[in-house]
Amino acid sequence: MSSKNDKGVGGAVAVAALAVGAVISYFLWPVAAPAAAVVMMKAPGAGGLLISRAAFVANPQLYYSLLRTAGAAAAAAAFAA
């Protein structure tokens, strides 16, 4: 009969640990989310306009092509967050 109680206690501990993890995630997510969402950088050759760093790193050739053909504002708009 003690093995049945041990299983019940283990399940309760698992549920409690899950609840504590959910509460911690709820309070820490607003702090971590903005930093993970979008990192901006000054657009090269665009006079201080900001663009998404991830978009630029993914395809810098497209950015420079747009910069040459459509202008700085269009290139920055295409790479905005």
Secondary structure, DSSP 8 states (H G I E B T S, - for coil): -HHHHHHHHHHHHHHHHHHHHHHHHHHHHHHHHHHHH--EEE-TTTTT-EEEHHHHHH-HHHHHHHHHHT-HHHHHHHT--
